[in-house]
Amino acid sequence: MTVLDEQDAPPPAGPPPRLLDLGLRLAGAIVVVVAAVLSGVLELLLATVRVGGQLIGVSALLAVGANIVLSWFAYEAVGRRWAVVLPAVPWFALMAVAAIRTSEGDLLLAGDNWVGLAMIVAGAMTFAVMGFRQILAPPSTLGLMTPPR
């Protein structure tokens, strides 16, 4: 005989409803794209930072760190290996637009700014390495979330 009356056990947790899952993935994708644009703008603003009259490479370091985090979060939020494209495309588009001279003669990334050039190369290489890693790695080693089948 038990001391407690029979209690109803809660139902076992199952997968989230399909529509909720799709909505969360879409929200994650939007967050990643917006974060990539904001990261690119911040990196462009920091490309001309000088200390004692000399350019410092803070934007190149920020590009590497931010692009690693954005690539990781894109995979975790969307759950697909191709998700690295979500932050990479707006970031590359922003860098391309920044390197084009306007009709007034304005230019965000000049060819004589070694920090801007290093930022573009470092950011592009970071996205390439993260994409390569996500494509070739087995699903269990990429992160906490396993992609749906």
Salt bridges, closest charged atoms under 4 A:
ASP21 OD2 - ARG25 NE 2.95
